[in-house]
Amino acid sequence: MNLHEQCLLRYLQNPDELSYSTEILKLNNLILEKQFIIKNFVAKNSQLNYTEEVKL
């Protein structure tokens, strides 16, 4: 069972906790988004090629 399913189940069992479940989902989505950005943009853009000679 993933986090979204757990939050839905929690909501069905305790409808008063909807805001809590929503905040957990928002936090989880933010973490996933940051991991995606780091994995796909930061890591690829920081690779440098040290084998080429730099000529001024």
N, CA, C and O atoms as a Maestro MAE file, in Angstrom:
{
 s_m_m2io_version
 :::
 2.0.0
}

f_m_ct {
 s_m_title
 :::
 protein
 m_atom[224] {
  # First column is atom index #
  i_m_mmod_type
  r_m_x_coord
  r_m_y_coord
  r_m_z_coord
  i_m_residue_number
  s_m_chain_name
  s_m_pdb_residue_name
  s_m_pdb_atom_name
  i_m_atomic_number
  :::
  1 25 0.855 -1.172 0.000 1 A "MET " " N  " 7
  2 3 0.000 0.000 0.000 1 A "MET " " CA " 6
  3 2 0.903 1.238 0.000 1 A "MET " " C  " 6
  4 15 1.777 1.368 0.857 1 A "MET " " O  " 8
  5 25 0.693 2.143 -0.958 2 A "ASN " " N  " 7
  6 3 1.532 3.332 -1.016 2 A "ASN " " CA " 6
  7 2 0.959 4.450 -0.142 2 A "ASN " " C  " 6
  8 15 -0.095 4.294 0.473 2 A "ASN " " O  " 8
  9 25 1.658 5.558 -0.099 3 A "LEU " " N  " 7
  10 3 1.272 6.656 0.786 3 A "LEU " " CA " 6
  11 2 -0.092 7.219 0.428 3 A "LEU " " C  " 6
  12 15 -0.872 7.545 1.322 3 A "LEU " " O  " 8
  13 25 -0.401 7.342 -0.861 4 A "HIS " " N  " 7
  14 3 -1.693 7.884 -1.271 4 A "HIS " " CA " 6
  15 2 -2.838 6.972 -0.826 4 A "HIS " " C  " 6
  16 15 -3.886 7.449 -0.391 4 A "HIS " " O  " 8
  17 25 -2.636 5.689 -0.936 5 A "GLU " " N  " 7
  18 3 -3.660 4.733 -0.492 5 A "GLU " " CA " 6
  19 2 -3.826 4.788 1.018 5 A "GLU " " C  " 6
  20 15 -4.943 4.691 1.528 5 A "GLU " " O  " 8
  21 25 -2.727 4.942 1.728 6 A "GLN " " N  " 7
  22 3 -2.800 5.035 3.185 6 A "GLN " " CA " 6
  23 2 -3.575 6.277 3.609 6 A "GLN " " C  " 6
  24 15 -4.384 6.231 4.536 6 A "GLN " " O  " 8
  25 25 -3.315 7.396 2.916 7 A "CYS " " N  " 7
  26 3 -4.018 8.633 3.259 7 A "CYS " " CA " 6
  27 2 -5.505 8.520 2.953 7 A "CYS " " C  " 6
  28 15 -6.333 9.002 3.725 7 A "CYS " " O  " 8
  29 25 -5.850 7.896 1.847 8 A "LEU " " N  " 7
  30 3 -7.260 7.700 1.510 8 A "LEU " " CA " 6
  31 2 -7.930 6.807 2.539 8 A "LEU " " C  " 6
  32 15 -9.040 7.097 2.984 8 A "LEU " " O  " 8
  33 25 -7.270 5.729 2.919 9 A "LEU " " N  " 7
  34 3 -7.813 4.833 3.933 9 A "LEU " " CA " 6
  35 2 -7.992 5.566 5.261 9 A "LEU " " C  " 6
  36 15 -9.009 5.400 5.934 9 A "LEU " " O  " 8
  37 25 -7.016 6.366 5.631 10 A "ARG " " N  " 7
  38 3 -7.116 7.129 6.872 10 A "ARG " " CA " 6
  39 2 -8.296 8.100 6.821 10 A "ARG " " C  " 6
  40 15 -9.018 8.261 7.806 10 A "ARG " " O  " 8
  41 25 -8.488 8.747 5.666 11 A "TYR " " N  " 7
  42 3 -9.607 9.676 5.502 11 A "TYR " " CA " 6
  43 2 -10.941 8.930 5.622 11 A "TYR " " C  " 6
  44 15 -11.868 9.416 6.269 11 A "TYR " " O  " 8
  45 25 -11.036 7.763 5.006 12 A "LEU " " N  " 7
  46 3 -12.288 7.008 5.072 12 A "LEU " " CA " 6
  47 2 -12.587 6.547 6.493 12 A "LEU " " C  " 6
  48 15 -13.746 6.469 6.900 12 A "LEU " " O  " 8
  49 25 -11.542 6.247 7.233 13 A "GLN " " N  " 7
  50 3 -11.738 5.807 8.613 13 A "GLN " " CA " 6
  51 2 -11.983 6.991 9.546 13 A "GLN " " C  " 6
  52 15 -12.753 6.869 10.498 13 A "GLN " " O  " 8
  53 25 -11.349 8.122 9.292 14 A "ASN " " N  " 7
  54 3 -11.457 9.308 10.156 14 A "ASN " " CA " 6
  55 2 -11.580 10.564 9.288 14 A "ASN " " C  " 6
  56 15 -10.578 11.235 9.046 14 A "ASN " " O  " 8
  57 25 -12.767 10.890 8.823 15 A "PRO " " N  " 7
  58 3 -12.927 12.041 7.916 15 A "PRO " " CA " 6
  59 2 -12.462 13.372 8.520 15 A "PRO " " C  " 6
  60 15 -12.152 14.310 7.785 15 A "PRO " " O  " 8
  61 25 -12.412 13.456 9.835 16 A "ASP " " N  " 7
  62 3 -11.972 14.696 10.483 16 A "ASP " " CA " 6
  63 2 -10.490 14.966 10.267 16 A "ASP " " C  " 6
  64 15 -10.039 16.095 10.456 16 A "ASP " " O  " 8
  65 25 -9.731 13.961 9.877 17 A "GLU " " N  " 7
  66 3 -8.291 14.117 9.694 17 A "GLU " " CA " 6
  67 2 -7.912 14.425 8.242 17 A "GLU " " C  " 6
  68 15 -6.776 14.174 7.840 17 A "GLU " " O  " 8
  69 25 -8.826 14.954 7.467 18 A "LEU " " N  " 7
  70 3 -8.552 15.233 6.058 18 A "LEU " " CA " 6
  71 2 -7.416 16.229 5.901 18 A "LEU " " C  " 6
  72 15 -6.555 16.038 5.042 18 A "LEU " " O  " 8
  73 25 -7.387 17.275 6.696 19 A "SER " " N  " 7
  74 3 -6.321 18.266 6.549 19 A "SER " " CA " 6
  75 2 -4.955 17.666 6.870 19 A "SER " " C  " 6
  76 15 -3.966 17.997 6.216 19 A "SER " " O  " 8
  77 25 -4.892 16.798 7.857 20 A "TYR " " N  " 7
  78 3 -3.634 16.138 8.202 20 A "TYR " " CA " 6
  79 2 -3.160 15.260 7.046 20 A "TYR " " C  " 6
  80 15 -1.991 15.310 6.661 20 A "TYR " " O  " 8
  81 25 -4.069 14.458 6.495 21 A "SER " " N  " 7
  82 3 -3.717 13.590 5.373 21 A "SER " " CA " 6
  83 2 -3.295 14.409 4.157 21 A "SER " " C  " 6
  84 15 -2.369 14.029 3.440 21 A "SER " " O  " 8
  85 25 -3.965 15.519 3.927 22 A "THR " " N  " 7
  86 3 -3.625 16.380 2.800 22 A "THR " " CA " 6
  87 2 -2.225 16.949 2.963 22 A "THR " " C  " 6
  88 15 -1.474 17.027 1.991 22 A "THR " " O  " 8
  89 25 -1.867 17.345 4.165 23 A "GLU " " N  " 7
  90 3 -0.534 17.889 4.414 23 A "GLU " " CA " 6
  91 2 0.538 16.825 4.213 23 A "GLU " " C  " 6
  92 15 1.620 17.123 3.707 23 A "GLU " " O  " 8
  93 25 0.251 15.602 4.601 24 A "ILE " " N  " 7
  94 3 1.209 14.515 4.384 24 A "ILE " " CA " 6
  95 2 1.432 14.301 2.893 24 A "ILE " " C  " 6
  96 15 2.566 14.126 2.449 24 A "ILE " " O  " 8
  97 25 0.341 14.315 2.117 25 A "LEU " " N  " 7
  98 3 0.470 14.135 0.670 25 A "LEU " " CA " 6
  99 2 1.241 15.287 0.038 25 A "LEU " " C  " 6
  100 15 2.058 15.061 -0.855 25 A "LEU " " O  " 8
  101 25 0.998 16.511 0.480 26 A "LYS " " N  " 7
  102 3 1.728 17.663 -0.055 26 A "LYS " " CA " 6
  103 2 3.218 17.534 0.238 26 A "LYS " " C  " 6
  104 15 4.050 17.786 -0.634 26 A "LYS " " O  " 8
  105 25 3.550 17.147 1.452 27 A "LEU " " N  " 7
  106 3 4.952 16.974 1.826 27 A "LEU " " CA " 6
  107 2 5.606 15.862 1.013 27 A "LEU " " C  " 6
  108 15 6.731 16.014 0.537 27 A "LEU " " O  " 8
  109 25 4.907 14.755 0.857 28 A "ASN " " N  " 7
  110 3 5.434 13.649 0.070 28 A "ASN " " CA " 6
  111 2 5.668 14.075 -1.378 28 A "ASN " " C  " 6
  112 15 6.700 13.738 -1.957 28 A "ASN " " O  " 8
  113 25 4.739 14.799 -1.963 29 A "ASN " " N  " 7
  114 3 4.891 15.263 -3.342 29 A "ASN " " CA " 6
  115 2 6.055 16.236 -3.475 29 A "ASN " " C  " 6
  116 15 6.767 16.209 -4.479 29 A "ASN " " O  " 8
  117 25 6.259 17.090 -2.487 30 A "LEU " " N  " 7
  118 3 7.377 18.029 -2.508 30 A "LEU " " CA " 6
  119 2 8.710 17.279 -2.466 30 A "LEU " " C  " 6
  120 15 9.644 17.622 -3.190 30 A "LEU " " O  " 8
  121 25 8.788 16.269 -1.625 31 A "ILE " " N  " 7
  122 3 10.006 15.465 -1.532 31 A "ILE " " CA " 6
  123 2 10.285 14.764 -2.857 31 A "ILE " " C  " 6
  124 15 11.420 14.756 -3.332 31 A "ILE " " O  " 8
  125 25 9.255 14.181 -3.449 32 A "LEU " " N  " 7
  126 3 9.425 13.502 -4.743 32 A "LEU " " CA " 6
  127 2 9.862 14.483 -5.824 32 A "LEU " " C  " 6
  128 15 10.708 14.157 -6.657 32 A "LEU " " O  " 8
  129 25 9.293 15.674 -5.812 33 A "GLU " " N  " 7
  130 3 9.658 16.687 -6.807 33 A "GLU " " CA " 6
  131 2 11.118 17.100 -6.662 33 A "GLU " " C  " 6
  132 15 11.833 17.219 -7.657 33 A "GLU " " O  " 8
  133 25 11.560 17.318 -5.430 34 A "LYS " " N  " 7
  134 3 12.953 17.713 -5.203 34 A "LYS " " CA " 6
  135 2 13.912 16.595 -5.595 34 A "LYS " " C  " 6
  136 15 14.969 16.858 -6.168 34 A "LYS " " O  " 8
  137 25 13.552 15.352 -5.290 35 A "GLN " " N  " 7
  138 3 14.394 14.236 -5.687 35 A "GLN " " CA " 6
  139 2 14.500 14.155 -7.201 35 A "GLN " " C  " 6
  140 15 15.577 13.878 -7.729 35 A "GLN " " O  " 8
  141 25 13.397 14.392 -7.910 36 A "PHE " " N  " 7
  142 3 13.397 14.360 -9.362 36 A "PHE " " CA " 6
  143 2 14.298 15.451 -9.928 36 A "PHE " " C  " 6
  144 15 15.072 15.210 -10.854 36 A "PHE " " O  " 8
  145 25 14.193 16.643 -9.369 37 A "ILE " " N  " 7
  146 3 15.012 17.764 -9.843 37 A "ILE " " CA " 6
  147 2 16.494 17.472 -9.619 37 A "ILE " " C  " 6
  148 15 17.316 17.679 -10.512 37 A "ILE " " O  " 8
  149 25 16.823 16.997 -8.442 38 A "ILE " " N  " 7
  150 3 18.225 16.694 -8.136 38 A "ILE " " CA " 6
  151 2 18.739 15.593 -9.051 38 A "ILE " " C  " 6
  152 15 19.844 15.693 -9.584 38 A "ILE " " O  " 8
  153 25 17.953 14.552 -9.234 39 A "LYS " " N  " 7
  154 3 18.394 13.414 -10.037 39 A "LYS " " CA " 6
  155 2 18.539 13.779 -11.510 39 A "LYS " " C  " 6
  156 15 19.489 13.339 -12.159 39 A "LYS " " O  " 8
  157 25 17.625 14.566 -12.048 40 A "ASN " " N  " 7
  158 3 17.590 14.777 -13.485 40 A "ASN " " CA " 6
  159 2 18.245 16.066 -13.966 40 A "ASN " " C  " 6
  160 15 18.603 16.161 -15.140 40 A "ASN " " O  " 8
  161 25 18.412 17.053 -13.105 41 A "PHE " " N  " 7
  162 3 18.970 18.320 -13.561 41 A "PHE " " CA " 6
  163 2 20.295 18.661 -12.897 41 A "PHE " " C  " 6
  164 15 21.279 18.926 -13.588 41 A "PHE " " O  " 8
  165 25 20.336 18.661 -11.601 42 A "VAL " " N  " 7
  166 3 21.530 19.070 -10.881 42 A "VAL " " CA " 6
  167 2 22.678 18.102 -11.141 42 A "VAL " " C  " 6
  168 15 23.794 18.527 -11.441 42 A "VAL " " O  " 8
  169 25 22.413 16.821 -11.029 43 A "ALA " " N  " 7
  170 3 23.474 15.822 -11.208 43 A "ALA " " CA " 6
  171 2 24.017 15.835 -12.635 43 A "ALA " " C  " 6
  172 15 25.225 15.708 -12.833 43 A "ALA " " O  " 8
  173 25 23.146 15.984 -13.626 44 A "LYS " " N  " 7
  174 3 23.599 15.980 -15.015 44 A "LYS " " CA " 6
  175 2 24.336 17.257 -15.381 44 A "LYS " " C  " 6
  176 15 25.280 17.216 -16.170 44 A "LYS " " O  " 8
  177 25 23.926 18.384 -14.829 45 A "ASN " " N  " 7
  178 3 24.554 19.657 -15.158 45 A "ASN " " CA " 6
  179 2 25.881 19.862 -14.442 45 A "ASN " " C  " 6
  180 15 26.677 20.707 -14.853 45 A "ASN " " O  " 8
  181 25 26.131 19.114 -13.392 46 A "SER " " N  " 7
  182 3 27.369 19.315 -12.640 46 A "SER " " CA " 6
  183 2 28.513 18.434 -13.135 46 A "SER " " C  " 6
  184 15 29.622 18.530 -12.609 46 A "SER " " O  " 8
  185 25 28.279 17.586 -14.120 47 A "GLN " " N  " 7
  186 3 29.333 16.735 -14.647 47 A "GLN " " CA " 6
  187 2 30.261 17.578 -15.525 47 A "GLN " " C  " 6
  188 15 29.818 18.256 -16.452 47 A "GLN " " O  " 8
  189 25 31.531 17.523 -15.217 48 A "LEU " " N  " 7
  190 3 32.520 18.284 -15.966 48 A "LEU " " CA " 6
  191 2 33.471 17.341 -16.670 48 A "LEU " " C  " 6
  192 15 33.722 16.231 -16.200 48 A "LEU " " O  " 8
  193 25 33.990 17.776 -17.776 49 A "ASN " " N  " 7
  194 3 34.935 16.960 -18.520 49 A "ASN " " CA " 6
  195 2 36.342 17.477 -18.240 49 A "ASN " " C  " 6
  196 15 36.714 18.558 -18.699 49 A "ASN " " O  " 8
  197 25 37.117 16.712 -17.493 50 A "TYR " " N  " 7
  198 3 38.464 17.132 -17.101 50 A "TYR " " CA " 6
  199 2 39.531 16.629 -18.069 50 A "TYR " " C  " 6
  200 15 40.717 16.879 -17.853 50 A "TYR " " O  " 8
  201 25 39.144 15.937 -19.114 51 A "THR " " N  " 7
  202 3 40.131 15.362 -20.018 51 A "THR " " CA " 6
  203 2 40.542 16.312 -21.125 51 A "THR " " C  " 6
  204 15 41.595 16.117 -21.732 51 A "THR " " O  " 8
  205 25 39.755 17.324 -21.407 52 A "GLU " " N  " 7
  206 3 40.104 18.263 -22.470 52 A "GLU " " CA " 6
  207 2 41.052 19.330 -21.955 52 A "GLU " " C  " 6
  208 15 40.932 19.799 -20.823 52 A "GLU " " O  " 8
  209 25 41.982 19.698 -22.792 53 A "GLU " " N  " 7
  210 3 42.953 20.739 -22.432 53 A "GLU " " CA " 6
  211 2 42.311 22.096 -22.621 53 A "GLU " " C  " 6
  212 15 41.688 22.359 -23.650 53 A "GLU " " O  " 8
  213 25 42.460 22.943 -21.647 54 A "VAL " " N  " 7
  214 3 41.908 24.284 -21.726 54 A "VAL " " CA " 6
  215 2 42.961 25.209 -22.336 54 A "VAL " " C  " 6
  216 15 44.067 25.315 -21.805 54 A "VAL " " O  " 8
  217 25 42.636 25.879 -23.439 55 A "LYS " " N  " 7
  218 3 43.566 26.800 -24.094 55 A "LYS " " CA " 6
  219 2 43.033 28.223 -23.955 55 A "LYS " " C  " 6
  220 15 41.871 28.503 -24.250 55 A "LYS " " O  " 8
  221 25 43.890 29.090 -23.511 56 A "LEU " " N  " 7
  222 3 43.505 30.494 -23.342 56 A "LEU " " CA " 6
  223 2 43.993 31.355 -24.483 56 A "LEU " " C  " 6
  224 15 43.752 32.562 -24.492 56 A "LEU " " O  " 8
  :::
 }
 m_bond[223] {
  # First column is bond index #
  i_m_from
  i_m_to
  i_m_order
  :::
  1 1 2 1
  2 2 3 1
  3 3 4 2
  4 3 5 1
  5 5 6 1
  6 6 7 1
  7 7 8 2
  8 7 9 1
  9 9 10 1
  10 10 11 1
  11 11 12 2
  12 11 13 1
  13 13 14 1
  14 14 15 1
  15 15 16 2
  16 15 17 1
  17 17 18 1
  18 18 19 1
  19 19 20 2
  20 19 21 1
  21 21 22 1
  22 22 23 1
  23 23 24 2
  24 23 25 1
  25 25 26 1
  26 26 27 1
  27 27 28 2
  28 27 29 1
  29 29 30 1
  30 30 31 1
  31 31 32 2
  32 31 33 1
  33 33 34 1
  34 34 35 1
  35 35 36 2
  36 35 37 1
  37 37 38 1
  38 38 39 1
  39 39 40 2
  40 39 41 1
  41 41 42 1
  42 42 43 1
  43 43 44 2
  44 43 45 1
  45 45 46 1
  46 46 47 1
  47 47 48 2
  48 47 49 1
  49 49 50 1
  50 50 51 1
  51 51 52 2
  52 51 53 1
  53 53 54 1
  54 54 55 1
  55 55 56 2
  56 55 57 1
  57 57 58 1
  58 58 59 1
  59 59 60 2
  60 59 61 1
  61 61 62 1
  62 62 63 1
  63 63 64 2
  64 63 65 1
  65 65 66 1
  66 66 67 1
  67 67 68 2
  68 67 69 1
  69 69 70 1
  70 70 71 1
  71 71 72 2
  72 71 73 1
  73 73 74 1
  74 74 75 1
  75 75 76 2
  76 75 77 1
  77 77 78 1
  78 78 79 1
  79 79 80 2
  80 79 81 1
  81 81 82 1
  82 82 83 1
  83 83 84 2
  84 83 85 1
  85 85 86 1
  86 86 87 1
  87 87 88 2
  88 87 89 1
  89 89 90 1
  90 90 91 1
  91 91 92 2
  92 91 93 1
  93 93 94 1
  94 94 95 1
  95 95 96 2
  96 95 97 1
  97 97 98 1
  98 98 99 1
  99 99 100 2
  100 99 101 1
  101 101 102 1
  102 102 103 1
  103 103 104 2
  104 103 105 1
  105 105 106 1
  106 106 107 1
  107 107 108 2
  108 107 109 1
  109 109 110 1
  110 110 111 1
  111 111 112 2
  112 111 113 1
  113 113 114 1
  114 114 115 1
  115 115 116 2
  116 115 117 1
  117 117 118 1
  118 118 119 1
  119 119 120 2
  120 119 121 1
  121 121 122 1
  122 122 123 1
  123 123 124 2
  124 123 125 1
  125 125 126 1
  126 126 127 1
  127 127 128 2
  128 127 129 1
  129 129 130 1
  130 130 131 1
  131 131 132 2
  132 131 133 1
  133 133 134 1
  134 134 135 1
  135 135 136 2
  136 135 137 1
  137 137 138 1
  138 138 139 1
  139 139 140 2
  140 139 141 1
  141 141 142 1
  142 142 143 1
  143 143 144 2
  144 143 145 1
  145 145 146 1
  146 146 147 1
  147 147 148 2
  148 147 149 1
  149 149 150 1
  150 150 151 1
  151 151 152 2
  152 151 153 1
  153 153 154 1
  154 154 155 1
  155 155 156 2
  156 155 157 1
  157 157 158 1
  158 158 159 1
  159 159 160 2
  160 159 161 1
  161 161 162 1
  162 162 163 1
  163 163 164 2
  164 163 165 1
  165 165 166 1
  166 166 167 1
  167 167 168 2
  168 167 169 1
  169 169 170 1
  170 170 171 1
  171 171 172 2
  172 171 173 1
  173 173 174 1
  174 174 175 1
  175 175 176 2
  176 175 177 1
  177 177 178 1
  178 178 179 1
  179 179 180 2
  180 179 181 1
  181 181 182 1
  182 182 183 1
  183 183 184 2
  184 183 185 1
  185 185 186 1
  186 186 187 1
  187 187 188 2
  188 187 189 1
  189 189 190 1
  190 190 191 1
  191 191 192 2
  192 191 193 1
  193 193 194 1
  194 194 195 1
  195 195 196 2
  196 195 197 1
  197 197 198 1
  198 198 199 1
  199 199 200 2
  200 199 201 1
  201 201 202 1
  202 202 203 1
  203 203 204 2
  204 203 205 1
  205 205 206 1
  206 206 207 1
  207 207 208 2
  208 207 209 1
  209 209 210 1
  210 210 211 1
  211 211 212 2
  212 211 213 1
  213 213 214 1
  214 214 215 1
  215 215 216 2
  216 215 217 1
  217 217 218 1
  218 218 219 1
  219 219 220 2
  220 219 221 1
  221 221 222 1
  222 222 223 1
  223 223 224 2
  :::
 }
}
